[in-house]
Amino acid sequence: MVERMHAKDILIDAYSRIQEEVHAAVEGLGPDDLHARPGADANSVAWLVWHLTRVQDDHVADASGLDQVWLSQGWEKRFGLDLPRLDTGYGHSSAKVAKVRVDSADLLTGYYDAVHEQTLGYVRGLAAKDFERIVDERWDPPVTLGVRLVSVLSDDLEHVGQAAYVRGLLQSAAA
């Protein structure tokens, strides 16, 4: 007998792939490579991973009614960025991108892993009917939980792919 796969199982698998890619994008990079920008207004690996993590943390916390890991687990203080407390990076200027600086890749992966754990904990508890719940009425049509989780997933995949690309550019330039 073949076991049925539920929407939450697909989301758990997909979010786990993001986690693998986040680790691969930053593994072994020092601060110089994490902050390198391939162009004057381009995003760094550090900014891309921080941003995708902040968006996931913000959006999943909002949809689930949970606190953002950024605040509840002290990541905001650990990062110590000169940005507003709830900033997710959306619409950042080049100057604000430059403010996202970290001492090590471990800070980025630590924060991502904490957000990932909260996301998966929430998704594991969902029933099929939960995906139909409206979580944002500011759009037409209103956004359901299922659509929001897929939207975050899409955004995360886009940004982790960009981080991997920037990493590849850096490695090519160093060769």
LOMAR-137392 format. One record per residue (C-alpha): residue number from 1; residue in one letter; x, y, z. Coordinates in nm, 3 decimals, always signed. Layout:
BEGIN
<rec NUM; A; <X; Y; Z>> ...
//
This chain:
BEGIN
<rec 1; M; <+0.000; +0.000; +0.000>> <rec 2; V; <+0.128; +0.345; -0.094>> <rec 3; E; <+0.108; +0.603; +0.180>> <rec 4; R; <-0.068; +0.930; +0.089>> <rec 5; M; <+0.141; +1.243; +0.094>> <rec 6; H; <-0.032; +1.544; +0.244>> <rec 7; A; <+0.028; +1.911; +0.164>> <rec 8; K; <+0.211; +1.958; +0.493>> <rec 9; D; <+0.450; +1.674; +0.405>> <rec 10; I; <+0.534; +1.846; +0.076>> <rec 11; L; <+0.594; +2.176; +0.257>> <rec 12; I; <+0.814; +2.008; +0.518>> <rec 13; D; <+1.023; +1.852; +0.243>> <rec 14; A; <+1.049; +2.182; +0.054>> <rec 15; Y; <+1.143; +2.390; +0.359>> <rec 16; S; <+1.404; +2.126; +0.449>> <rec 17; R; <+1.558; +2.170; +0.105>> <rec 18; I; <+1.586; +2.543; +0.169>> <rec 19; Q; <+1.771; +2.467; +0.493>> <rec 20; E; <+2.019; +2.246; +0.305>> <rec 21; E; <+2.075; +2.518; +0.045>> <rec 22; V; <+2.121; +2.790; +0.307>> <rec 23; H; <+2.395; +2.586; +0.470>> <rec 24; A; <+2.559; +2.512; +0.134>> <rec 25; A; <+2.550; +2.880; +0.033>> <rec 26; V; <+2.741; +3.003; +0.339>> <rec 27; E; <+2.953; +2.704; +0.443>> <rec 28; G; <+3.319; +2.794; +0.471>> <rec 29; L; <+3.274; +3.162; +0.383>> <rec 30; G; <+3.451; +3.416; +0.598>> <rec 31; P; <+3.327; +3.769; +0.666>> <rec 32; D; <+3.489; +3.915; +0.353>> <rec 33; D; <+3.313; +3.669; +0.123>> <rec 34; L; <+2.985; +3.691; +0.315>> <rec 35; H; <+2.979; +4.068; +0.263>> <rec 36; A; <+3.125; +4.085; -0.090>> <rec 37; R; <+2.890; +4.235; -0.344>> <rec 38; P; <+2.941; +4.154; -0.712>> <rec 39; G; <+2.827; +4.504; -0.806>> <rec 40; A; <+2.786; +4.836; -0.630>> <rec 41; D; <+2.414; +4.784; -0.573>> <rec 42; A; <+2.412; +4.404; -0.561>> <rec 43; N; <+2.319; +4.200; -0.256>> <rec 44; S; <+2.575; +4.007; -0.053>> <rec 45; V; <+2.543; +3.643; +0.050>> <rec 46; A; <+2.499; +3.759; +0.411>> <rec 47; W; <+2.218; +3.998; +0.320>> <rec 48; L; <+2.039; +3.741; +0.101>> <rec 49; V; <+2.041; +3.471; +0.369>> <rec 50; W; <+1.950; +3.716; +0.647>> <rec 51; H; <+1.665; +3.856; +0.435>> <rec 52; L; <+1.516; +3.521; +0.335>> <rec 53; T; <+1.529; +3.412; +0.698>> <rec 54; R; <+1.370; +3.734; +0.822>> <rec 55; V; <+1.087; +3.704; +0.567>> <rec 56; Q; <+1.020; +3.341; +0.664>> <rec 57; D; <+1.031; +3.429; +1.034>> <rec 58; D; <+0.805; +3.733; +0.994>> <rec 59; H; <+0.547; +3.577; +0.762>> <rec 60; V; <+0.518; +3.239; +0.934>> <rec 61; A; <+0.499; +3.401; +1.277>> <rec 62; D; <+0.225; +3.634; +1.155>> <rec 63; A; <+0.024; +3.351; +0.997>> <rec 64; S; <+0.067; +3.118; +1.294>> <rec 65; G; <+0.023; +3.364; +1.579>> <rec 66; L; <+0.370; +3.273; +1.711>> <rec 67; D; <+0.638; +3.519; +1.813>> <rec 68; Q; <+0.915; +3.592; +1.569>> <rec 69; V; <+1.227; +3.391; +1.652>> <rec 70; W; <+1.424; +3.711; +1.573>> <rec 71; L; <+1.288; +3.868; +1.892>> <rec 72; S; <+1.183; +3.577; +2.113>> <rec 73; Q; <+1.516; +3.394; +2.091>> <rec 74; G; <+1.739; +3.701; +2.096>> <rec 75; W; <+1.866; +3.687; +1.737>> <rec 76; E; <+1.808; +4.059; +1.692>> <rec 77; K; <+2.060; +4.127; +1.970>> <rec 78; R; <+2.308; +3.866; +1.843>> <rec 79; F; <+2.310; +4.024; +1.498>> <rec 80; G; <+2.329; +4.377; +1.639>> <rec 81; L; <+2.233; +4.541; +1.312>> <rec 82; D; <+2.180; +4.915; +1.281>> <rec 83; L; <+1.828; +4.859; +1.146>> <rec 84; P; <+1.475; +4.881; +1.289>> <rec 85; R; <+1.387; +4.583; +1.513>> <rec 86; L; <+1.129; +4.434; +1.276>> <rec 87; D; <+1.311; +4.508; +0.949>> <rec 88; T; <+1.300; +4.218; +0.704>> <rec 89; G; <+1.506; +4.379; +0.430>> <rec 90; Y; <+1.212; +4.441; +0.202>> <rec 91; G; <+1.287; +4.744; -0.016>> <rec 92; H; <+1.637; +4.793; +0.121>> <rec 93; S; <+1.856; +5.053; -0.044>> <rec 94; S; <+2.217; +4.971; -0.123>> <rec 95; A; <+2.320; +5.151; +0.197>> <rec 96; K; <+2.089; +4.937; +0.408>> <rec 97; V; <+2.210; +4.617; +0.239>> <rec 98; A; <+2.561; +4.718; +0.345>> <rec 99; K; <+2.447; +4.734; +0.710>> <rec 100; V; <+2.382; +4.360; +0.721>> <rec 101; R; <+2.719; +4.235; +0.840>> <rec 102; V; <+2.800; +3.924; +1.042>> <rec 103; D; <+3.118; +3.783; +1.194>> <rec 104; S; <+3.056; +3.430; +1.072>> <rec 105; A; <+2.835; +3.205; +0.866>> <rec 106; D; <+2.738; +3.031; +1.190>> <rec 107; L; <+2.526; +3.330; +1.292>> <rec 108; L; <+2.331; +3.308; +0.966>> <rec 109; T; <+2.280; +2.931; +0.981>> <rec 110; G; <+2.199; +2.943; +1.352>> <rec 111; Y; <+1.922; +3.193; +1.295>> <rec 112; Y; <+1.794; +3.009; +0.987>> <rec 113; D; <+1.791; +2.677; +1.174>> <rec 114; A; <+1.591; +2.830; +1.460>> <rec 115; V; <+1.336; +2.975; +1.217>> <rec 116; H; <+1.327; +2.646; +1.027>> <rec 117; E; <+1.254; +2.456; +1.349>> <rec 118; Q; <+0.965; +2.689; +1.435>> <rec 119; T; <+0.829; +2.673; +1.079>> <rec 120; L; <+0.835; +2.294; +1.067>> <rec 121; G; <+0.689; +2.264; +1.416>> <rec 122; Y; <+0.398; +2.478; +1.304>> <rec 123; V; <+0.347; +2.304; +0.969>> <rec 124; R; <+0.354; +1.957; +1.130>> <rec 125; G; <+0.052; +2.052; +1.339>> <rec 126; L; <-0.163; +2.165; +1.047>> <rec 127; A; <-0.469; +1.981; +0.919>> <rec 128; A; <-0.579; +1.995; +0.555>> <rec 129; K; <-0.857; +2.245; +0.634>> <rec 130; D; <-0.607; +2.485; +0.793>> <rec 131; F; <-0.453; +2.568; +0.455>> <rec 132; E; <-0.780; +2.737; +0.351>> <rec 133; R; <-0.779; +2.984; +0.643>> <rec 134; I; <-0.749; +3.348; +0.534>> <rec 135; V; <-0.435; +3.504; +0.683>> <rec 136; D; <-0.418; +3.834; +0.494>> <rec 137; E; <-0.719; +4.029; +0.370>> <rec 138; R; <-0.514; +4.315; +0.222>> <rec 139; W; <-0.503; +4.133; -0.115>> <rec 140; D; <-0.768; +4.050; -0.371>> <rec 141; P; <-0.831; +3.766; -0.345>> <rec 142; P; <-0.743; +3.736; +0.025>> <rec 143; V; <-0.439; +3.522; +0.100>> <rec 144; T; <-0.492; +3.177; +0.248>> <rec 145; L; <-0.244; +3.006; +0.478>> <rec 146; G; <-0.155; +2.761; +0.203>> <rec 147; V; <-0.081; +3.041; -0.043>> <rec 148; R; <+0.124; +3.230; +0.218>> <rec 149; L; <+0.338; +2.925; +0.299>> <rec 150; V; <+0.403; +2.862; -0.071>> <rec 151; S; <+0.479; +3.232; -0.126>> <rec 152; V; <+0.741; +3.228; +0.151>> <rec 153; L; <+0.882; +2.907; +0.010>> <rec 154; S; <+0.911; +3.063; -0.336>> <rec 155; D; <+1.078; +3.378; -0.202>> <rec 156; D; <+1.323; +3.172; +0.005>> <rec 157; L; <+1.418; +2.954; -0.292>> <rec 158; E; <+1.474; +3.259; -0.509>> <rec 159; H; <+1.702; +3.425; -0.255>> <rec 160; V; <+1.899; +3.115; -0.161>> <rec 161; G; <+1.959; +3.057; -0.531>> <rec 162; Q; <+2.087; +3.412; -0.559>> <rec 163; A; <+2.317; +3.355; -0.260>> <rec 164; A; <+2.455; +3.040; -0.424>> <rec 165; Y; <+2.510; +3.236; -0.746>> <rec 166; V; <+2.699; +3.514; -0.565>> <rec 167; R; <+2.908; +3.249; -0.389>> <rec 168; G; <+2.990; +3.096; -0.729>> <rec 169; L; <+3.093; +3.437; -0.866>> <rec 170; L; <+3.325; +3.486; -0.570>> <rec 171; Q; <+3.480; +3.142; -0.612>> <rec 172; S; <+3.527; +3.199; -0.986>> <rec 173; A; <+3.697; +3.533; -0.924>> <rec 174; A; <+3.931; +3.374; -0.668>> <rec 175; A; <+4.034; +3.090; -0.902>> 
//
